[in-house]
Amino acid sequence: MPRSIHGRMIVISGTAILAALLLAGWALTSALEGIVTRGLDQRLDSEIAVLAAAIGPDGRVDRARIADRRGLLEPEPGWRWRIVGPDGTLGSGDFPPLVAPHPPGPGPSPDPDKAGRPPAPPPPGPAIQGPRPAEGRTEQGVRVHARQIAIPSSRGPVTITAAAPRAVVAQPIRAALVPLLAMLAGLGVLLAATSLIQLRLGLRPLRRLRDQVAAIRGGTLSQVDEDQPAELRPLAVELNAMAADSERALATARASAANLAHALKTPVATLALDLADDPPRAAQVARIDATIRHHLARARVQNGAVRAATALAPAIRDLTHAIGRLHADRGITLSADLPDDLAVAMDAQDLDEVAGNLIDNAARHARTRVLIAARAEERQIRLTVSDDGPGIAEADRIRATQAGARLDERGDGHGFGLSIARELAELHGGRLILDEAAGGGLAATVLLPRAARTA
């Protein structure tokens, strides 16, 4: 079975339609065969009535009367008749042996003997009420359908049989099957189209619910619409409850992170002032401060769901302006090429952590310029920060993104910038890629979740 509900319903509907059409075709063919067979039986019974009119009370046959009705008794090639009475057998010469499919009395019908002679006539007694059916096959293998009756006489019973080729039944059935099959095929197409429309309309609420969940993930909605069909309403209620629980957990985590940051800020700042005259220890205090900010950033994302949506271009412009002022004495040019309609599905503070660390790292190592570019790729945004600095050797790029790792011991960095950017990107479902920039330098690319455009 297909893995999708839509595919499974199509398979089930197709199987049910095919089975129904086959059953309908069989039922209609059987009904048509019964109607044609009854019509043939009426014609054969008419022949039997003509033959019975030529039988006298003593069982003698009026051959002249039968000769006058010869055209009625054999209207078409293959039609046969036979009279078996006290004076012998009269009728068509190639009359096949017959077997009654449903014998009128208990026990099986008598079979013809090996010589092909018909069975012995029934013993004297009351007449059989109405002709009975029988089936046979000629020496050439042609099937025949017959009707047979026994008439009592003073010298014994007289058996009258009229037969016609079975093709008389098959030919009109075959002729009727062509329009019948065409009608069934048209009915099958109509049922299949109806099933597809029904599936499309029936699964539309599920697709709408999926889109709303994606919108929650993208940050444009906070909950799904609970006005759903009866089968989906409990699911919508549970999804909203889960979203509310996640929102509360996010708020609690952010509050805890803020409280921890506030509690540590004053002691760390005081310690930094006390050690201002001791550069080695002051550097260690700065390293402690960077480590605290790093792990608080991780806790803020790991303990909450991603629902915010932040416009990319304004955030990058603010970061570029701020970082450009920090490095104004070096003459570094920071330029951004960003579409105005892009938004990332993450909190503005998380975006500042990711992009800010990448831009600051590029500005500290650039010689003359830093270029920031972004473009949309399906559900992600590719943000690339390039510089014209010395770059990072391919063998050292993985180590450069590890927490506390510093490839260049010069300057005031603590080795957490690329690590924070990588871990925040991964926690939001993206990743950080380090590569060589065009013309030399480092190109740091981060893939971030895309959100709908925010106001």
Phi, psi and omega in degrees: 000145176299156182281337182272150176297319180300315180294319180295318179295324177295316179297315180295315179296317179297318178296316180295318179296315180298316179297319179295320179293319178297317178295318179295319178297318179295317181296317180294320178296318179296317179296319179295319178297321178295321180294314181294321180295320178296322176297319178294320179299323179295320178294319179293323178295326176296319178296319179298322179296321178297316180293321180295329179292341180267005181260127178277173179298334181267007177090000178282149183257131176276092185295325180296321180293323179291323179298322179294332182258019184300321180294329178284327182283331179232072185291335183218159178300138179096349177278141186222159175212160181201142175236124178243115182217194181298332181269005179115202185247136179225135177150202181295141186286330185255039182291126184281159173293145185239152174227128178285123180292330180228091182297143183290335184238181180294149178090160181287160177288146179293134178273153176291152180283178186295334181280356178086005179287148180293159179294161180296144179298154180296155181294160180302146180168193180292149182293147175287131182285098176084154179296152177243152182281159176205157181232151178202181181212132181284172178297334177278000178088010180278126178283143179230154176241133187227163172232141188219143178213148177248126181249127179286149174217173182293339181253009179127168183289151176241123182261124180247132181227136173234135185224153178219154179300142178297339178298337177299329176276320186290323185297310178294331178293315178298321179295326180278341183292328182299304177294330179296313179295321177298319179295317179294322178296316176297320177296321178297318178297318179296317179294321179296316179297320178297319179295319179296317178296318179297317179296317182296316179289322182291326181269358181300317177300326179292319177294321178295321178295321177298317180296323179291322176296319177296325178292325175296316179296326179280350175095004181267346177229155176252342177202161180273162179284124180274357176279078185239166172303160186304324182288332183261347182299315177300323178295318179297319179297316180294322178296318179294322177296319179294320178296321178294318178298318179295322179295318178295320178296322178296315180297319179296317181295318180293321179295319179295319179296319179294319179297318179295318179297319179294321181292327182270341187298311183294313178300319181292319179295319179296317179298321179295322177292321181294331183255018182299329181274001180239083186308317181300316180287325176299322178296322179293323176296318177297324178294321177298317180298317179294322179295318178299313179298323180298309183286332174293324177296319178296314182297324182297323182274319185294332184262012180217162178273153182267109180228342184291157175229125184236128177296134188282311188301311179298320181296317181292323179297318178296316180295318180299318180295315182293313182290326176299323177292325180294330182248026183297328183289346181264354179071030179280134177261123177249122180230147182233135176241091188230131172295149182278350186258015181262141176218145180255145181272068178203162181294150181299323179293321177294319178297319178298322179296313183292300185293321181298316179296321179293314182293319180295320178297318179294319181294324181291333183253353182287153176271311184227333189211157173224131181241129177247127180225155180210148174208155181272140176225094182054249184264010181231162175241129179263109180254121184239129176244116184244146176225169180250032179277199183288341181077186179231130178301147184302323181291340183258000187290323179292317180294332182293338181265005178276146184298129177082359181279132178230117177278335179240111183281356178278157178088187187252016179287162181240005175081019182250351186299302181293327179296315178298316180299316181295311185291320176296320178297316180294322178294339176262013178086010180249203178197163180249133181236126176255130182213174178275133180282157177295126182087007180100160183101189183250136173244108179260116182246130178238134177262123184238151180293136182271141176239167176294158181298130179265159180286000000 
